[in-house]
Amino acid sequence: MPTLHALLIAINDYPDPKHRLSGCVNDLESVRQYLEVHSSVSGLGFNARVLTDEQATRANFIKGFEHFHAAQAGDTCLFYYAGHGAYCDAPEVFWHLSPSRRVESIVCWDSRQAGGRDLMDKELSFLIWQATQGKDIHFVAITDCCHSGSITRGVKERLIREIGTAVPPEEYLGFEQYRPAGEGRFSPPRGRYVHLGAARDNQTAKEVQVQGAPRGVFTHCLLEALSGSNGQISYAELANRVNMRIRDVVAEQSPQVDALPTEDKDRLFLSGVLATGKRAYLIGFDNTMGWFVNAGALHGILAGDEQSPTVFQLVDDEHSVRATEVLAQRTKVEGMDGFDPKKQYPAKLTELAAPRLRLATAAESQAEAITLLSNLLGRKNSDFFQLVPDANSADFLVHAKAGAYFLSRRFDEQPLFQKVMGYEEASAVDFVNKLEKVANWLQLLRLSNPATSINAEEITIELYRVTEPGNTEDDAPVELVDWCSPTRFEYVGRQGKWVPPGFQFKVKNTGQRALWVSLLFLADDFGITNQILPKQALEPGQEAWAADVFEGYPYRTLSLDMEDYYLERGIHTLDEYLKLIICTDEFDTDNFNQEGLPPEGALLSHRKVGFRRQSIRKPDWTVREVHMQLHRKG
């Protein structure tokens, strides 16, 4: 029987009276009760270890992770913490990992006693890596404390105001396992995990009264969302629901979800199983804004007008609402009168103000197959594309030839991705799903905001070409290139083999206000990933590097690979893009992520970047686009 192994830690009664909290042990007990019921209903064994108050010393925190030694393949491990968070200045060897140049920490019961100290985020990263190394297990961390957004990385705040004691790097737990990253830098190992944090790393987590008892608002809203979904919800959707619910209760607390790899955010809570289907939009209520959808102009939403509106439909009862105003990451809607403002409602986009792609039928296509596809598109009412009769006005051509569907450009019959065989309903559905991936990719590539007030002087981009192809270390020799023009990256022949090129990417806030950034890689096969730089807040003067995690360690030198099947088709150059999204407020790019489509002649698609292979405010936003041309002669 698969087992849920849970380490649950909560601290109310810190030794110093001014540090004491009220709701942490209540939170732990509520979480424990939920996990017991969830495990019973899900057919899981439940193996819990609980530490509270004076039991939760730093030494016992560390020893508590031995609880996960019993986990076997297929099991799930959960670490839950409720208590104080804090921070201290980061040693210089860790500055490359933190734009703020500080280390977040968990305040153990004895942390501020003589001889005691906090458990640093790098140490927690090491403990998770140690627990997961070499095991096929699903690891989840939930932290209800201040500065918890990157801890792996009457309202009362779960924050100790005193800055923690800085610790020399060599005294960090597991430092002997940290990887030298060049120029005196070190990186701790990172295991595979999903982390739900109560707040961003510059925010405080709050305690409130719930039915007369003190509770952490994050844990309360988390359990509320889980109970309302019977636990059958992905981490990404769970975080969205909790985020929207918390806005009804307290201000300036934005829960975070982080995962390695990024796609694990789409796994179901505590099961490790990938959620099926697309993520639903969520409609919620804000006291200032009114009813809104959690997507906006950054996601390609347009308000439209009476003749061509954008319409969302509630998943549960098919009630429709119309967009009235589009902001950066939210859209105001009308038509929710009578609905409970304390709830969130999953919704789907049923009508978009402007279709994205125009498709025409290629000559000599089989009429029956095109009729089947047209009928399907009519029923689907796709917001991504429409069929047009004139090929001269089309963006792409749809072919139905020799028993297969495929897509091509207007003047080139080369399939843009692997053909879909057969003319059955299932084949047509599969083909349309692939068309939507192409549309998503192109929509992101074309995304822009000409009316932005964010000027060029507020963001500095540096793109480096590695001058020693094959060197994937952080201190590989590099040269600065002009990112504003298409940049060529060449394979180099060496000892009878072709060695792939590499690059590094840095973004710096050179303005006077805080900005949020996220970098997406758009692969030639229509794959999209934000894993090399998910959303990141940059204060003035701060910088961030794109990085890939390989075998538990981050690397900022990223490889570009071209598979042999491109050469077999006579293709020697691929056009791929980096899309940097910049916003004055927090936003999320996870919804853009998608697997690529296998090219014709390939068994699988592997177009990714950097992954080494083992042998009411109205936020403003803008984008920067980097065009990279990957070339391989033979």
C-alpha positions as CSV (number, residue, x, y, z in Angstrom):
1,M,0.0,0.0,0.0
2,P,1.4,3.5,-0.9
3,T,2.0,5.5,2.2
4,L,1.9,9.2,3.1
5,H,4.8,10.0,5.4
6,A,4.2,13.3,7.2
7,L,6.6,15.4,9.3
8,L,4.4,18.1,11.0
9,I,6.0,20.8,13.0
10,A,4.4,23.8,14.8
11,I,5.7,26.3,17.3
12,N,3.6,28.7,19.4
13,D,5.5,29.0,22.7
14,Y,8.9,30.4,21.8
15,P,11.1,31.0,24.8
16,D,11.0,34.7,24.4
17,P,7.4,35.9,25.3
18,K,7.5,38.6,22.5
19,H,8.0,35.9,19.9
20,R,5.0,33.7,20.9
21,L,2.3,32.9,18.5
22,S,-1.2,31.5,19.1
23,G,-2.5,29.6,16.0
24,C,0.4,27.3,14.8
25,V,-0.5,24.2,16.9
26,N,-4.1,24.7,15.9
27,D,-3.1,24.7,12.3
28,L,-1.0,21.6,12.7
29,E,-3.9,19.7,14.4
30,S,-6.2,20.7,11.5
31,V,-3.7,19.6,8.9
32,R,-3.2,16.3,10.7
33,Q,-6.9,15.6,10.9
34,Y,-7.3,16.4,7.2
35,L,-4.4,14.1,6.2
36,E,-5.8,11.3,8.2
37,V,-9.2,11.5,6.4
38,H,-7.6,12.1,3.0
39,S,-5.3,9.1,3.4
40,S,-8.2,6.8,4.5
41,V,-10.4,7.9,1.5
42,S,-7.5,7.7,-0.9
43,G,-6.3,4.2,0.2
44,L,-3.0,5.5,1.6
45,G,-1.2,4.4,4.7
46,F,-0.6,7.3,7.0
47,N,2.7,7.6,8.9
48,A,3.0,10.9,10.9
49,R,5.6,12.4,13.2
50,V,4.6,15.5,15.1
51,L,6.9,18.1,16.8
52,T,5.5,21.0,18.7
53,D,6.9,23.9,20.8
54,E,10.0,22.8,22.8
55,Q,10.2,19.6,20.8
56,A,10.9,21.6,17.7
57,T,14.6,22.4,18.3
58,R,17.0,22.9,15.4
59,A,18.5,19.5,16.2
60,N,15.1,17.8,16.2
61,F,14.1,19.6,12.9
62,I,17.1,18.0,11.3
63,K,16.6,14.6,12.9
64,G,12.9,14.7,12.0
65,F,13.8,14.4,8.3
66,E,15.0,10.8,9.1
67,H,11.3,10.1,9.3
68,F,11.3,10.1,5.5
69,H,14.0,7.3,5.3
70,A,11.1,4.7,5.4
71,A,9.6,6.1,2.2
72,Q,9.6,3.7,-0.7
73,A,8.9,4.0,-4.4
74,G,5.4,5.3,-5.0
75,D,5.1,6.9,-1.5
76,T,4.5,10.6,-0.8
77,C,6.4,12.7,1.8
78,L,5.0,15.8,3.3
79,F,6.8,18.4,5.4
80,Y,4.5,20.9,7.1
81,Y,5.8,23.9,9.2
82,A,3.8,26.6,11.1
83,G,5.8,29.2,13.0
84,H,8.1,32.1,12.6
85,G,10.2,32.9,9.6
86,A,13.1,35.3,9.4
87,Y,16.1,36.2,7.3
88,C,19.7,37.2,7.5
89,D,22.4,38.5,5.2
90,A,23.6,35.9,2.8
91,P,27.3,34.9,2.5
92,E,28.7,36.2,-0.7
93,V,29.1,32.7,-2.0
94,F,25.3,32.5,-2.3
95,W,24.6,35.9,-3.9
96,H,24.2,34.3,-7.3
97,L,21.1,32.4,-5.9
98,S,19.3,35.4,-4.4
99,P,18.8,38.8,-5.9
100,S,18.1,40.2,-2.4
101,R,21.4,38.9,-1.1
102,R,19.8,37.5,1.9
103,V,18.9,34.0,3.2
104,E,15.4,33.1,4.4
105,S,15.1,30.9,7.4
106,I,12.9,28.9,9.7
107,V,13.0,30.0,13.4
108,C,13.3,26.8,15.5
109,W,12.2,26.8,19.1
110,D,15.8,27.3,20.3
111,S,17.0,29.4,17.4
112,R,17.3,32.6,19.4
113,Q,18.7,31.0,22.6
114,A,22.4,31.1,23.4
115,G,24.2,29.0,20.9
116,G,21.1,28.5,18.8
117,R,20.5,29.5,15.2
118,D,17.8,29.3,12.5
119,L,17.4,26.6,9.9
120,M,18.5,28.3,6.7
121,D,16.7,27.9,3.4
122,K,19.8,26.3,1.9
123,E,19.9,23.8,4.7
124,L,16.2,22.9,4.1
125,S,17.0,22.5,0.4
126,F,19.8,20.0,1.4
127,L,17.4,18.1,3.7
128,I,14.8,17.7,0.9
129,W,17.5,16.6,-1.5
130,Q,18.8,14.1,1.0
131,A,15.3,12.7,1.5
132,T,14.5,12.3,-2.2
133,Q,17.9,11.4,-3.7
134,G,17.7,8.1,-5.6
135,K,14.1,7.6,-4.7
136,D,10.9,7.6,-6.8
137,I,8.8,9.5,-4.3
138,H,6.7,12.6,-4.4
139,F,7.8,15.3,-1.9
140,V,5.7,18.2,-0.8
141,A,6.6,21.1,1.6
142,I,4.0,23.4,3.1
143,T,5.3,26.4,5.1
144,D,3.0,28.8,6.9
145,C,5.5,31.4,8.0
146,C,6.9,34.7,6.8
147,H,9.4,34.9,4.0
148,S,8.1,31.4,2.9
149,G,7.9,32.1,-0.8
150,S,11.5,30.9,-1.3
151,I,12.1,29.1,1.9
152,T,13.1,26.1,-0.1
153,R,14.4,28.8,-1.7
154,G,-6.5,41.4,14.9
155,V,-3.9,40.2,12.7
156,K,-0.7,38.8,14.0
157,E,2.4,38.3,11.8
158,R,4.5,35.1,11.8
159,L,7.7,37.1,11.7
160,I,10.5,37.7,14.1
161,R,11.6,41.3,13.4
162,E,15.2,40.7,14.6
163,I,17.5,39.8,11.7
164,G,19.0,36.4,12.2
165,T,22.6,35.7,12.8
166,A,24.6,35.3,9.6
167,V,26.4,32.0,9.4
168,P,29.7,31.2,7.5
169,P,28.9,29.0,4.5
170,E,31.1,26.2,5.7
171,E,28.9,25.8,8.8
172,Y,25.7,25.3,6.7
173,L,24.3,21.8,7.0
174,G,25.5,19.6,4.2
175,F,28.0,22.2,2.9
176,E,30.3,19.4,1.7
177,Q,27.6,18.5,-0.9
178,Y,27.3,22.0,-2.2
179,R,28.6,22.4,-5.8
180,P,31.4,24.9,-6.6
181,A,29.8,27.2,-9.2
182,G,32.9,29.2,-10.2
183,E,34.3,32.5,-9.0
184,G,34.0,31.4,-5.3
185,R,30.3,30.6,-5.6
186,F,28.5,27.5,-4.2
187,S,25.1,26.0,-4.9
188,P,23.2,23.6,-2.5
189,P,21.7,20.5,-4.0
190,R,18.0,20.5,-4.8
191,G,15.7,17.5,-4.8
192,R,12.4,17.0,-6.7
193,Y,9.7,18.7,-4.7
194,V,6.5,20.9,-4.7
195,H,6.5,23.8,-2.2
196,L,3.4,25.7,-1.1
197,G,4.4,28.8,0.8
198,A,2.2,31.2,2.8
199,A,3.6,34.4,1.4
200,R,6.2,36.0,-0.9
201,D,9.7,36.2,0.5
202,N,9.1,40.0,1.2
203,Q,5.7,39.5,2.9
204,T,4.5,38.4,6.2
205,A,2.2,35.5,7.0
206,K,-0.8,36.4,9.1
207,E,-2.8,34.9,12.0
208,V,-6.5,35.6,12.4
209,Q,-9.4,34.5,14.5
210,V,-11.5,31.7,12.8
211,Q,-14.6,30.7,14.7
212,G,-13.1,32.1,17.9
213,A,-9.8,30.3,17.6
214,P,-6.4,31.7,16.3
215,R,-5.4,30.3,13.0
216,G,-2.9,30.9,10.2
217,V,-4.9,32.5,7.4
218,F,-2.9,30.5,4.8
219,T,-3.4,27.1,6.4
220,H,-7.1,27.8,7.0
221,C,-7.7,28.8,3.4
222,L,-5.6,25.9,2.1
223,L,-7.7,23.3,4.0
224,E,-10.9,25.1,2.9
225,A,-9.9,24.8,-0.8
226,L,-8.9,21.2,-0.3
227,S,-12.1,20.3,1.3
228,G,-14.1,22.0,-1.4
229,S,-12.4,20.0,-4.1
230,N,-12.2,16.6,-2.3
231,G,-8.5,16.8,-2.6
232,Q,-8.7,16.3,-6.3
233,I,-6.9,19.4,-7.4
234,S,-3.5,20.3,-8.8
235,Y,-1.0,22.4,-6.8
236,A,-1.3,25.2,-9.3
237,E,-5.0,25.4,-9.1
238,L,-4.9,25.0,-5.3
239,A,-2.5,28.0,-5.0
240,N,-4.8,30.1,-7.2
241,R,-7.8,29.3,-5.1
242,V,-6.0,30.0,-1.9
243,N,-4.6,33.2,-3.2
244,M,-8.0,34.5,-4.3
245,R,-9.6,33.5,-0.9
246,I,-6.8,35.1,1.2
247,R,-7.5,38.4,-0.6
248,D,-10.9,38.4,1.1
249,V,-9.3,38.1,4.6
250,V,-6.0,40.0,4.7
251,A,-4.0,42.4,2.6
252,E,-0.4,42.0,1.4
253,Q,-0.2,38.2,1.6
254,S,0.3,36.3,-1.7
255,P,0.7,32.5,-1.4
256,Q,3.3,30.9,-3.7
257,V,3.8,27.6,-5.4
258,D,7.2,26.4,-6.5
259,A,8.2,23.1,-8.0
260,L,11.2,21.3,-9.5
261,P,10.6,20.5,-12.2
262,T,8.0,23.3,-13.0
263,E,5.5,20.9,-14.5
264,D,5.0,19.2,-11.2
265,K,2.8,22.1,-10.2
266,D,0.2,20.4,-12.4
267,R,0.2,17.2,-10.3
268,L,-2.7,16.4,-8.1
269,F,-2.3,17.2,-4.4
270,L,-0.4,14.4,-2.5
271,S,-0.8,11.9,-5.4
272,G,2.0,12.8,-7.8
273,V,-0.4,12.1,-10.7
274,L,-0.5,14.7,-13.4
275,A,-3.9,16.4,-13.6
276,T,-5.7,15.8,-16.9
277,G,-7.1,18.5,-19.1
278,K,-6.4,22.2,-19.2
279,R,-6.2,24.4,-16.1
280,A,-9.5,26.2,-15.5
281,Y,-9.7,29.9,-15.2
282,L,-11.0,31.1,-11.8
283,I,-13.6,33.8,-11.2
284,G,-13.5,35.5,-7.9
285,F,-14.6,38.7,-6.1
286,D,-12.4,41.6,-5.0
287,N,-13.9,44.3,-2.8
288,T,-12.2,47.0,-4.9
289,M,-12.3,45.4,-8.4
290,G,-15.6,43.4,-8.2
291,W,-15.8,40.1,-10.1
292,F,-12.7,39.2,-12.1
293,V,-11.0,36.3,-13.9
294,N,-7.4,35.4,-12.9
295,A,-6.0,36.1,-16.4
296,G,-5.5,39.3,-18.4
297,A,-3.6,41.0,-21.2
298,L,-0.4,39.1,-20.4
299,H,-2.3,35.9,-21.3
300,G,-3.7,37.2,-24.6
301,I,-7.1,38.2,-23.2
302,L,-8.9,41.1,-25.0
303,A,-12.0,42.9,-23.7
304,G,-13.8,43.1,-27.1
305,D,-17.1,44.8,-27.6
306,E,-20.8,44.0,-27.9
307,Q,-20.3,42.7,-31.5
308,S,-17.2,40.7,-30.6
309,P,-17.0,40.0,-26.9
310,T,-14.8,37.8,-24.7
311,V,-17.0,35.3,-22.8
312,F,-16.2,32.9,-20.0
313,Q,-18.5,30.1,-18.9
314,L,-18.7,28.5,-15.4
315,V,-17.7,24.9,-15.5
316,D,-20.3,23.7,-13.1
317,D,-23.5,25.2,-14.5
318,E,-22.5,26.8,-17.9
319,H,-23.5,30.3,-16.7
320,S,-21.8,32.9,-19.0
321,V,-20.1,36.1,-18.1
322,R,-18.6,38.8,-20.3
323,A,-15.2,40.6,-20.0
324,T,-15.6,44.4,-19.5
325,E,-12.0,45.5,-18.7
326,V,-8.6,43.8,-19.2
327,L,-5.7,44.5,-16.9
328,A,-2.2,43.0,-17.0
329,Q,-3.1,39.7,-15.1
330,R,-6.8,40.1,-14.4
331,T,-10.0,40.7,-16.3
332,K,-13.1,42.3,-14.9
333,V,-16.3,40.6,-15.8
334,E,-20.0,41.2,-15.5
335,G,-22.9,38.8,-15.1
336,M,-22.1,37.3,-11.7
337,D,-25.0,38.9,-9.8
338,G,-26.4,36.6,-7.2
339,F,-23.2,34.4,-6.8
340,D,-21.4,34.0,-3.5
341,P,-18.5,36.5,-3.4
342,K,-16.8,34.2,-0.8
343,K,-16.3,31.4,-3.4
344,Q,-14.2,30.9,-6.5
345,Y,-15.8,29.5,-9.6
346,P,-13.8,27.5,-12.2
347,A,-14.5,28.8,-15.7
348,K,-13.5,28.1,-19.3
349,L,-13.0,30.6,-22.1
350,T,-15.7,30.1,-24.7
351,E,-15.4,33.1,-26.9
352,L,-12.4,35.4,-27.5
353,A,-12.8,38.9,-29.0
354,A,-10.4,38.1,-31.9
355,P,-9.5,34.7,-33.3
356,R,-5.7,34.1,-33.3
357,L,-5.1,32.0,-36.4
358,R,-6.8,31.7,-39.8
359,L,-6.7,28.3,-41.3
360,A,-7.5,27.3,-44.9
361,T,-7.9,23.9,-46.5
362,A,-5.0,22.8,-48.7
363,A,-5.8,21.8,-52.3
364,E,-6.4,18.1,-52.9
365,S,-7.4,17.4,-49.3
366,Q,-9.9,14.6,-48.7
367,A,-13.3,16.2,-48.4
368,E,-14.7,13.8,-45.8
369,A,-11.8,14.3,-43.5
370,I,-12.1,18.1,-43.8
371,T,-15.9,17.9,-43.1
372,L,-15.2,15.9,-40.0
373,L,-12.6,18.5,-38.8
374,S,-14.9,21.5,-39.7
375,N,-17.8,20.0,-37.7
376,L,-15.5,19.4,-34.7
377,L,-14.2,23.0,-34.9
378,G,-17.8,24.2,-35.1
379,R,-18.8,22.3,-32.0
380,K,-15.6,23.3,-30.2
381,N,-16.1,27.1,-31.0
382,S,-12.3,27.5,-30.6
383,D,-11.0,30.8,-29.4
384,F,-7.6,30.1,-31.0
385,F,-8.5,29.9,-34.8
386,Q,-11.1,29.8,-37.5
387,L,-11.4,28.2,-40.9
388,V,-11.4,30.7,-43.8
389,P,-12.3,29.9,-47.4
390,D,-9.5,31.8,-49.1
391,A,-6.0,30.3,-48.7
392,N,-4.5,33.7,-49.6
393,S,-5.8,35.2,-46.3
394,A,-4.8,32.2,-44.2
395,D,-1.9,31.9,-41.7
396,F,-1.6,28.2,-42.2
397,L,-2.9,25.3,-44.4
398,V,-4.6,22.2,-43.1
399,H,-4.0,19.1,-45.1
400,A,-5.9,15.8,-45.2
401,K,-3.9,13.6,-47.5
402,A,-2.8,10.0,-47.6
403,G,-4.8,9.1,-44.6
404,A,-3.4,11.8,-42.3
405,Y,-4.0,15.3,-41.0
406,F,-1.1,17.8,-41.0
407,L,-0.4,21.5,-40.8
408,S,1.9,23.5,-43.0
409,R,2.8,27.1,-43.8
410,R,1.1,28.6,-46.8
411,F,4.0,28.3,-49.2
412,D,5.6,25.2,-47.9
413,E,4.0,21.7,-47.6
414,Q,6.6,20.5,-45.0
415,P,4.5,19.4,-41.9
416,L,5.2,21.6,-38.9
417,F,4.8,18.7,-36.6
418,Q,4.2,14.9,-36.8
419,K,1.2,13.9,-38.9
420,V,-1.9,12.6,-37.2
421,M,-2.9,9.4,-38.8
422,G,-6.6,8.5,-39.5
423,Y,-9.8,10.3,-40.1
424,E,-11.7,9.2,-37.0
425,E,-13.2,11.5,-34.4
426,A,-10.3,10.8,-32.0
427,S,-7.8,11.7,-34.7
428,A,-9.5,15.0,-35.4
429,V,-9.6,15.8,-31.7
430,D,-5.9,15.0,-31.4
431,F,-5.1,17.2,-34.4
432,V,-7.1,20.1,-33.0
433,N,-5.3,19.8,-29.7
434,K,-2.0,20.1,-31.5
435,L,-3.3,23.1,-33.4
436,E,-4.0,24.8,-30.1
437,K,-0.4,24.3,-29.0
438,V,0.8,26.1,-32.2
439,A,-1.7,28.9,-31.5
440,N,-0.5,29.3,-27.9
441,W,3.1,29.5,-29.1
442,L,2.4,32.1,-31.7
443,Q,0.2,34.1,-29.4
444,L,3.1,34.3,-26.9
445,L,5.6,35.1,-29.6
446,R,3.4,38.0,-30.8
447,L,2.6,39.3,-27.3
448,S,3.3,43.0,-26.8
449,N,2.1,46.1,-25.1
450,P,2.9,49.2,-27.1
451,A,1.3,51.5,-24.6
452,T,3.6,50.5,-21.7
453,S,5.1,53.1,-19.5
454,I,8.1,50.8,-18.6
455,N,10.9,52.3,-20.5
456,A,14.1,50.7,-21.8
457,E,16.3,52.2,-19.1
458,E,14.4,50.3,-16.4
459,I,15.6,46.8,-17.5
460,T,19.0,45.7,-18.7
461,I,19.4,42.4,-20.5
462,E,22.7,40.7,-21.1
463,L,23.0,37.7,-23.4
464,Y,26.3,35.8,-23.5
465,R,27.5,33.3,-26.0
466,V,29.8,30.5,-24.5
467,T,33.0,30.7,-26.5
468,E,34.1,27.2,-25.5
469,P,31.2,25.0,-26.8
470,G,30.7,21.9,-24.6
471,N,31.7,23.7,-21.5
472,T,28.6,23.8,-19.3
473,E,30.1,25.1,-16.1
474,D,29.0,28.5,-14.7
475,D,32.5,29.9,-15.2
476,A,32.7,28.9,-18.9
477,P,34.3,31.6,-21.0
478,V,31.7,33.8,-22.6
479,E,31.3,36.9,-24.9
480,L,28.6,39.5,-24.6
481,V,26.4,39.6,-27.8
482,D,23.7,42.0,-29.0
483,W,20.4,40.5,-27.9
484,C,18.4,43.0,-30.0
485,S,19.4,41.3,-33.2
486,P,19.1,37.6,-34.2
487,T,22.1,35.8,-32.6
488,R,23.7,32.8,-34.2
489,F,24.8,29.9,-32.1
490,E,27.0,27.4,-34.0
491,Y,27.7,23.7,-33.3
492,V,31.5,23.1,-33.4
493,G,33.2,20.0,-34.8
494,R,35.6,18.4,-32.4
495,Q,37.3,15.0,-32.6
496,G,34.7,13.7,-35.0
497,K,31.7,14.9,-33.0
498,W,29.5,18.0,-33.1
499,V,29.5,19.9,-29.8
500,P,26.4,22.0,-29.0
501,P,26.7,25.7,-28.2
502,G,25.6,27.3,-25.0
503,F,24.5,30.7,-23.6
504,Q,23.9,32.6,-20.4
505,F,21.2,35.2,-19.8
506,K,21.0,37.9,-17.1
507,V,18.3,40.5,-16.4
508,K,18.8,43.5,-14.1
509,N,16.4,46.1,-12.7
510,T,18.1,49.4,-13.5
511,G,15.0,51.5,-12.7
512,Q,13.6,53.1,-9.6
513,R,10.7,50.7,-8.9
514,A,10.2,47.0,-8.2
515,L,9.5,44.9,-11.2
516,W,8.5,41.3,-11.7
517,V,10.1,39.3,-14.5
518,S,9.8,35.8,-16.0
519,L,11.7,34.3,-18.9
520,L,10.1,31.8,-21.3
521,F,11.9,29.6,-23.8
522,L,9.9,29.1,-27.1
523,A,11.3,26.0,-28.8
524,D,11.2,25.3,-32.5
525,D,8.7,22.5,-31.9
526,F,6.2,24.8,-30.2
527,G,7.2,23.8,-26.7
528,I,7.2,26.5,-24.0
529,T,8.9,26.4,-20.6
530,N,9.4,29.0,-17.9
531,Q,11.6,26.7,-15.8
532,I,14.9,28.5,-16.5
533,L,13.5,31.7,-14.9
534,P,10.0,31.5,-13.3
535,K,8.5,34.7,-11.9
536,Q,11.0,36.7,-9.9
537,A,10.6,40.0,-8.1
538,L,13.5,42.4,-8.7
539,E,14.0,45.4,-6.5
540,P,16.0,48.4,-8.0
541,G,19.6,47.2,-8.6
542,Q,18.8,43.5,-8.3
543,E,19.6,41.0,-11.0
544,A,18.7,37.4,-11.9
545,W,20.2,34.7,-14.1
546,A,18.4,32.1,-16.1
547,A,19.4,28.7,-14.7
548,D,18.8,25.0,-15.3
549,V,18.8,22.4,-12.5
550,F,20.6,19.2,-13.4
551,E,21.1,16.3,-11.1
552,G,20.1,18.5,-8.2
553,Y,22.3,21.5,-8.9
554,P,21.6,24.8,-10.7
555,Y,23.7,25.8,-13.7
556,R,23.5,29.2,-15.5
557,T,25.3,28.0,-18.6
558,L,22.4,26.6,-20.8
559,S,22.9,24.3,-23.7
560,L,21.2,24.4,-27.1
561,D,20.7,21.1,-28.8
562,M,19.6,20.1,-32.3
563,E,18.6,16.5,-32.8
564,D,19.8,14.4,-35.8
565,Y,16.3,14.0,-37.3
566,Y,16.4,17.7,-38.3
567,L,19.5,17.1,-40.3
568,E,17.9,14.1,-41.9
569,R,15.1,16.4,-43.2
570,G,17.7,18.9,-44.5
571,I,17.1,21.4,-41.8
572,H,20.3,23.0,-40.5
573,T,19.0,26.1,-38.7
574,L,16.4,26.4,-36.0
575,D,14.8,29.7,-34.9
576,E,14.0,29.7,-31.2
577,Y,13.2,32.6,-28.9
578,L,13.5,33.8,-25.3
579,K,10.5,35.9,-24.2
580,L,11.1,38.1,-21.2
581,I,7.9,39.4,-19.6
582,I,8.2,42.4,-17.2
583,C,5.4,43.7,-15.0
584,T,5.0,46.2,-12.2
585,D,2.9,43.6,-10.2
586,E,3.1,39.9,-9.5
587,F,2.0,37.7,-12.4
588,D,2.3,34.0,-13.3
589,T,3.6,32.4,-16.5
590,D,3.0,28.8,-15.6
591,N,-0.1,28.6,-17.9
592,F,2.2,29.2,-20.9
593,N,4.1,25.9,-20.3
594,Q,3.5,23.2,-22.8
595,E,5.3,20.1,-24.2
596,G,6.5,20.4,-27.7
597,L,5.1,18.6,-30.7
598,P,7.3,15.9,-32.3
599,P,8.5,17.0,-35.7
600,E,7.8,14.7,-38.7
601,G,10.3,11.8,-38.5
602,A,10.9,12.0,-34.8
603,L,9.7,9.5,-32.2
604,L,9.6,12.1,-29.4
605,S,10.0,15.8,-28.9
606,H,13.0,17.0,-27.0
607,R,13.3,20.6,-27.8
608,K,14.1,22.1,-24.5
609,V,16.7,24.6,-23.3
610,G,19.5,23.9,-20.8
611,F,18.5,20.4,-19.9
612,R,21.7,18.4,-19.9
613,R,21.3,14.8,-20.9
614,Q,22.9,12.0,-19.0
615,S,24.9,10.2,-21.3
616,I,-6.8,47.4,-8.6
617,R,-4.2,49.2,-9.3
618,K,-3.6,48.8,-13.1
619,P,-0.2,47.1,-13.3
620,D,1.9,48.0,-16.3
621,W,3.7,45.3,-18.4
622,T,5.9,44.9,-21.4
623,V,8.1,42.2,-23.1
624,R,11.5,41.8,-24.6
625,E,12.2,39.2,-27.3
626,V,15.5,37.5,-28.0
627,H,15.8,35.7,-31.3
628,M,18.4,32.8,-31.2
629,Q,19.4,30.9,-34.4
630,L,20.8,27.5,-33.7
631,H,22.9,26.2,-36.6
632,R,24.5,22.8,-37.2
633,K,26.2,21.9,-40.5
634,G,26.1,18.1,-40.3
